[in-house]
Amino acid sequence: MWDVSHVPNPPPAFSPKVFNPISDLDSFKSAEAAAKDTSWESLLTPGGGFIQVEKENGEEIGFGVSMFHQLHCLIMIRSMLLGQPMSHAHEASDWSEDNMHWLHCLDYLAQAILCAADDTLEKPGFTKNFKGKLVEGIDGMNHTHQCRNSSELWHTVYDSETKPRKSRLLGQTTVYPIPGRDSEGKNWVTSES
């Protein structure tokens, strides 16, 4: 593991995480119950997951962050499947008018899954089907995965919404730089001014 003790905001560490449902299990009972579940929207920061960055010249710019783009896509597809209206239209007000958006999201999510290449072994067990009957299968829950610290990333992006992050604290293409170097390859400065 990297020694990041000298890095002011080290990259998120990998840590074990057991997958549990995001939603309250009551929301699995019907599409109507699922449509009332607000837990999915709380996965995004209030600003939608855009990290605000202060460039060297003082200009501020918002960058999308892949984790939040992926969550946005998943939330949008979930809304579509639940028969809810588009929560934010790019140029259309109805799902059938904006195939490009949700088809892009499916493609983007497939690439994100391949990028993560989660190799966790999921042991078969018993799970309930839609009739409440126990059936043998794999539901992906209650297995320990080796995950990046999404909570740390969420808070870094959230904090930037009120105090933009200095550009020198970013990696060249990531929120967190390679430990010990800034986005220009210079050694870290130990305090943000």
C-alpha positions as YAML, in Angstrom:
chain: A
units: angstrom
residues:
- id: 1
  name: MET
  ca: [0.00, 0.00, 0.00]
- id: 2
  name: TRP
  ca: [1.15, 3.55, -0.70]
- id: 3
  name: ASP
  ca: [2.46, 5.75, 2.08]
- id: 4
  name: VAL
  ca: [0.09, 8.70, 1.84]
- id: 5
  name: SER
  ca: [0.70, 10.22, 5.27]
- id: 6
  name: HIS
  ca: [2.21, 13.33, 3.66]
- id: 7
  name: VAL
  ca: [-0.71, 13.83, 1.25]
- id: 8
  name: PRO
  ca: [-3.27, 16.42, 2.45]
- id: 9
  name: ASN
  ca: [-6.24, 14.58, 0.91]
- id: 10
  name: PRO
  ca: [-5.13, 11.02, 0.11]
- id: 11
  name: PRO
  ca: [-6.97, 8.96, -2.45]
- id: 12
  name: PRO
  ca: [-9.71, 6.79, -1.01]
- id: 13
  name: ALA
  ca: [-8.41, 3.54, 0.42]
- id: 14
  name: PHE
  ca: [-9.78, 0.22, -0.68]
- id: 15
  name: SER
  ca: [-11.88, -1.35, 2.03]
- id: 16
  name: PRO
  ca: [-14.21, -4.30, 2.40]
- id: 17
  name: LYS
  ca: [-17.91, -3.61, 1.82]
- id: 18
  name: VAL
  ca: [-20.82, -5.97, 2.10]
- id: 19
  name: PHE
  ca: [-23.51, -5.29, -0.50]
- id: 20
  name: ASN
  ca: [-26.91, -4.63, 1.05]
- id: 21
  name: PRO
  ca: [-29.97, -3.18, -0.68]
- id: 22
  name: ILE
  ca: [-29.91, 0.61, -1.16]
- id: 23
  name: SER
  ca: [-33.67, 0.78, -0.79]
- id: 24
  name: ASP
  ca: [-35.76, -0.24, 2.16]
- id: 25
  name: LEU
  ca: [-36.95, -3.77, 1.38]
- id: 26
  name: ASP
  ca: [-40.57, -2.54, 1.56]
- id: 27
  name: SER
  ca: [-39.93, -0.59, -1.63]
- id: 28
  name: PHE
  ca: [-39.32, -3.92, -3.43]
- id: 29
  name: LYS
  ca: [-42.96, -4.91, -2.91]
- id: 30
  name: SER
  ca: [-44.39, -2.82, -5.73]
- id: 31
  name: ALA
  ca: [-43.50, -0.26, -8.36]
- id: 32
  name: GLU
  ca: [-45.64, 2.26, -6.48]
- id: 33
  name: ALA
  ca: [-43.65, 1.71, -3.26]
- id: 34
  name: ALA
  ca: [-40.38, 1.89, -5.16]
- id: 35
  name: ALA
  ca: [-41.43, 5.16, -6.84]
- id: 36
  name: LYS
  ca: [-41.90, 6.76, -3.38]
- id: 37
  name: ASP
  ca: [-38.43, 5.66, -2.22]
- id: 38
  name: THR
  ca: [-36.13, 8.71, -2.01]
- id: 39
  name: SER
  ca: [-32.98, 6.84, -0.96]
- id: 40
  name: TRP
  ca: [-31.69, 6.74, -4.55]
- id: 41
  name: GLU
  ca: [-31.64, 10.52, -4.96]
- id: 42
  name: SER
  ca: [-29.51, 10.83, -1.81]
- id: 43
  name: LEU
  ca: [-26.72, 8.94, -3.57]
- id: 44
  name: LEU
  ca: [-25.96, 12.19, -5.43]
- id: 45
  name: THR
  ca: [-24.69, 15.37, -3.80]
- id: 46
  name: PRO
  ca: [-27.10, 18.32, -3.79]
- id: 47
  name: GLY
  ca: [-25.18, 19.74, -6.77]
- id: 48
  name: GLY
  ca: [-25.56, 16.49, -8.74]
- id: 49
  name: GLY
  ca: [-22.02, 15.19, -8.21]
- id: 50
  name: PHE
  ca: [-20.03, 17.87, -10.01]
- id: 51
  name: ILE
  ca: [-16.75, 18.73, -8.32]
- id: 52
  name: GLN
  ca: [-16.12, 22.46, -8.29]
- id: 53
  name: VAL
  ca: [-12.50, 23.32, -9.02]
- id: 54
  name: GLU
  ca: [-10.65, 26.60, -8.65]
- id: 55
  name: LYS
  ca: [-8.08, 26.94, -11.40]
- id: 56
  name: GLU
  ca: [-4.73, 28.66, -10.83]
- id: 57
  name: ASN
  ca: [-6.13, 31.90, -12.31]
- id: 58
  name: GLY
  ca: [-9.03, 31.89, -9.81]
- id: 59
  name: GLU
  ca: [-11.63, 30.80, -12.37]
- id: 60
  name: GLU
  ca: [-14.05, 28.13, -11.12]
- id: 61
  name: ILE
  ca: [-15.14, 25.20, -13.24]
- id: 62
  name: GLY
  ca: [-17.34, 22.17, -12.55]
- id: 63
  name: PHE
  ca: [-16.16, 18.72, -13.60]
- id: 64
  name: GLY
  ca: [-18.31, 15.64, -13.77]
- id: 65
  name: VAL
  ca: [-17.11, 12.72, -11.61]
- id: 66
  name: SER
  ca: [-17.62, 9.23, -13.05]
- id: 67
  name: MET
  ca: [-19.15, 7.68, -9.92]
- id: 68
  name: PHE
  ca: [-21.89, 10.32, -9.92]
- id: 69
  name: HIS
  ca: [-22.43, 10.13, -13.69]
- id: 70
  name: GLN
  ca: [-22.91, 6.37, -13.30]
- id: 71
  name: LEU
  ca: [-25.34, 6.87, -10.41]
- id: 72
  name: HIS
  ca: [-27.25, 9.52, -12.40]
- id: 73
  name: CYS
  ca: [-27.63, 7.02, -15.25]
- id: 74
  name: LEU
  ca: [-28.82, 4.28, -12.93]
- id: 75
  name: ILE
  ca: [-31.29, 6.61, -11.18]
- id: 76
  name: MET
  ca: [-32.61, 7.76, -14.56]
- id: 77
  name: ILE
  ca: [-33.08, 4.20, -15.88]
- id: 78
  name: ARG
  ca: [-34.76, 3.22, -12.58]
- id: 79
  name: SER
  ca: [-37.17, 6.16, -12.94]
- id: 80
  name: MET
  ca: [-37.94, 5.14, -16.51]
- id: 81
  name: LEU
  ca: [-38.64, 1.53, -15.48]
- id: 82
  name: LEU
  ca: [-40.92, 2.75, -12.68]
- id: 83
  name: GLY
  ca: [-42.92, 4.84, -15.14]
- id: 84
  name: GLN
  ca: [-41.82, 8.15, -13.65]
- id: 85
  name: PRO
  ca: [-41.29, 11.27, -15.75]
- id: 86
  name: MET
  ca: [-37.83, 12.41, -16.74]
- id: 87
  name: SER
  ca: [-36.35, 14.20, -13.75]
- id: 88
  name: HIS
  ca: [-34.36, 16.51, -15.97]
- id: 89
  name: ALA
  ca: [-34.88, 16.77, -19.66]
- id: 90
  name: HIS
  ca: [-31.95, 17.52, -21.88]
- id: 91
  name: GLU
  ca: [-34.12, 18.38, -24.85]
- id: 92
  name: ALA
  ca: [-37.14, 16.15, -24.36]
- id: 93
  name: SER
  ca: [-39.86, 15.76, -21.76]
- id: 94
  name: ASP
  ca: [-40.70, 12.09, -22.33]
- id: 95
  name: TRP
  ca: [-38.54, 8.94, -22.28]
- id: 96
  name: SER
  ca: [-39.73, 7.92, -25.74]
- id: 97
  name: GLU
  ca: [-38.48, 11.25, -27.11]
- id: 98
  name: ASP
  ca: [-34.97, 10.84, -25.65]
- id: 99
  name: ASN
  ca: [-33.68, 7.37, -26.56]
- id: 100
  name: MET
  ca: [-30.15, 8.75, -26.92]
- id: 101
  name: HIS
  ca: [-29.92, 9.62, -23.20]
- id: 102
  name: TRP
  ca: [-30.91, 6.27, -21.71]
- id: 103
  name: LEU
  ca: [-29.17, 4.25, -24.43]
- id: 104
  name: HIS
  ca: [-26.00, 6.26, -23.73]
- id: 105
  name: CYS
  ca: [-26.45, 5.45, -20.04]
- id: 106
  name: LEU
  ca: [-26.70, 1.71, -20.67]
- id: 107
  name: ASP
  ca: [-23.52, 1.83, -22.74]
- id: 108
  name: TYR
  ca: [-21.75, 4.00, -20.15]
- id: 109
  name: LEU
  ca: [-22.75, 1.70, -17.25]
- id: 110
  name: ALA
  ca: [-21.56, -1.40, -19.14]
- id: 111
  name: GLN
  ca: [-18.17, 0.26, -19.66]
- id: 112
  name: ALA
  ca: [-18.01, 1.32, -15.99]
- id: 113
  name: ILE
  ca: [-18.72, -2.23, -14.84]
- id: 114
  name: LEU
  ca: [-16.01, -3.58, -17.14]
- id: 115
  name: CYS
  ca: [-13.62, -0.88, -15.87]
- id: 116
  name: ALA
  ca: [-14.22, -1.82, -12.23]
- id: 117
  name: ALA
  ca: [-13.84, -5.55, -13.02]
- id: 118
  name: ASP
  ca: [-15.13, -6.58, -9.58]
- id: 119
  name: ASP
  ca: [-13.86, -10.15, -9.08]
- id: 120
  name: THR
  ca: [-15.81, -10.92, -5.88]
- id: 121
  name: LEU
  ca: [-17.00, -14.53, -5.76]
- id: 122
  name: GLU
  ca: [-20.75, -14.73, -5.15]
- id: 123
  name: LYS
  ca: [-21.72, -18.01, -3.53]
- id: 124
  name: PRO
  ca: [-25.09, -19.48, -4.54]
- id: 125
  name: GLY
  ca: [-27.73, -19.49, -1.85]
- id: 126
  name: PHE
  ca: [-31.43, -19.00, -1.37]
- id: 127
  name: THR
  ca: [-33.27, -15.83, -2.28]
- id: 128
  name: LYS
  ca: [-36.93, -14.91, -2.53]
- id: 129
  name: ASN
  ca: [-38.59, -14.68, -5.91]
- id: 130
  name: PHE
  ca: [-41.40, -12.24, -6.77]
- id: 131
  name: LYS
  ca: [-43.97, -14.60, -5.16]
- id: 132
  name: GLY
  ca: [-42.03, -14.67, -1.87]
- id: 133
  name: LYS
  ca: [-40.94, -18.29, -2.41]
- id: 134
  name: LEU
  ca: [-37.34, -19.28, -1.54]
- id: 135
  name: VAL
  ca: [-35.46, -20.31, -4.64]
- id: 136
  name: GLU
  ca: [-31.82, -21.19, -5.20]
- id: 137
  name: GLY
  ca: [-29.86, -18.51, -6.96]
- id: 138
  name: ILE
  ca: [-27.38, -15.67, -6.68]
- id: 139
  name: ASP
  ca: [-28.69, -12.23, -5.75]
- id: 140
  name: GLY
  ca: [-25.30, -10.59, -5.16]
- id: 141
  name: MET
  ca: [-26.18, -9.47, -1.64]
- id: 142
  name: ASN
  ca: [-24.24, -10.15, 1.58]
- id: 143
  name: HIS
  ca: [-20.93, -10.83, -0.16]
- id: 144
  name: THR
  ca: [-17.84, -8.85, 0.83]
- id: 145
  name: HIS
  ca: [-16.40, -6.79, -2.02]
- id: 146
  name: GLN
  ca: [-13.13, -4.85, -2.07]
- id: 147
  name: CYS
  ca: [-14.33, -1.32, -2.77]
- id: 148
  name: ARG
  ca: [-12.92, 2.17, -3.06]
- id: 149
  name: ASN
  ca: [-14.14, 4.59, -0.41]
- id: 150
  name: SER
  ca: [-17.21, 6.10, -2.10]
- id: 151
  name: SER
  ca: [-18.10, 7.99, 1.08]
- id: 152
  name: GLU
  ca: [-14.80, 9.88, 0.99]
- id: 153
  name: LEU
  ca: [-15.34, 10.75, -2.68]
- id: 154
  name: TRP
  ca: [-18.94, 11.85, -1.96]
- id: 155
  name: HIS
  ca: [-17.73, 14.20, 0.81]
- id: 156
  name: THR
  ca: [-14.87, 15.60, -1.31]
- id: 157
  name: VAL
  ca: [-17.31, 16.50, -4.10]
- id: 158
  name: TYR
  ca: [-19.94, 17.78, -1.62]
- id: 159
  name: ASP
  ca: [-17.38, 20.01, 0.13]
- id: 160
  name: SER
  ca: [-16.33, 21.45, -3.24]
- id: 161
  name: GLU
  ca: [-19.86, 22.73, -3.80]
- id: 162
  name: THR
  ca: [-19.27, 25.43, -1.16]
- id: 163
  name: LYS
  ca: [-15.47, 25.69, -1.30]
- id: 164
  name: PRO
  ca: [-14.02, 24.77, -4.71]
- id: 165
  name: ARG
  ca: [-11.08, 22.40, -4.61]
- id: 166
  name: LYS
  ca: [-7.75, 23.84, -5.74]
- id: 167
  name: SER
  ca: [-6.79, 22.46, -9.15]
- id: 168
  name: ARG
  ca: [-3.31, 21.55, -7.93]
- id: 169
  name: LEU
  ca: [-4.93, 19.03, -5.55]
- id: 170
  name: LEU
  ca: [-6.40, 17.04, -8.44]
- id: 171
  name: GLY
  ca: [-4.78, 14.29, -10.44]
- id: 172
  name: GLN
  ca: [-4.42, 14.84, -14.19]
- id: 173
  name: THR
  ca: [-7.61, 12.88, -14.90]
- id: 174
  name: THR
  ca: [-8.87, 11.98, -11.42]
- id: 175
  name: VAL
  ca: [-10.16, 13.62, -8.24]
- id: 176
  name: TYR
  ca: [-7.26, 12.15, -6.27]
- id: 177
  name: PRO
  ca: [-3.71, 12.41, -7.63]
- id: 178
  name: ILE
  ca: [-0.97, 9.85, -7.48]
- id: 179
  name: PRO
  ca: [0.29, 10.11, -3.88]
- id: 180
  name: GLY
  ca: [3.10, 12.59, -3.50]
- id: 181
  name: ARG
  ca: [2.50, 14.46, -6.79]
- id: 182
  name: ASP
  ca: [0.08, 17.12, -7.97]
- id: 183
  name: SER
  ca: [-1.55, 17.31, -11.40]
- id: 184
  name: GLU
  ca: [1.63, 18.79, -12.90]
- id: 185
  name: GLY
  ca: [3.87, 16.11, -11.37]
- id: 186
  name: LYS
  ca: [5.28, 18.47, -8.71]
- id: 187
  name: ASN
  ca: [5.73, 17.30, -5.13]
- id: 188
  name: TRP
  ca: [2.79, 17.91, -2.84]
- id: 189
  name: VAL
  ca: [2.39, 21.11, -0.92]
- id: 190
  name: THR
  ca: [1.46, 20.21, 2.65]
- id: 191
  name: SER
  ca: [-1.21, 22.89, 3.16]
- id: 192
  name: GLU
  ca: [-3.85, 24.44, 0.94]
- id: 193
  name: SER
  ca: [-3.65, 28.25, 0.77]
...
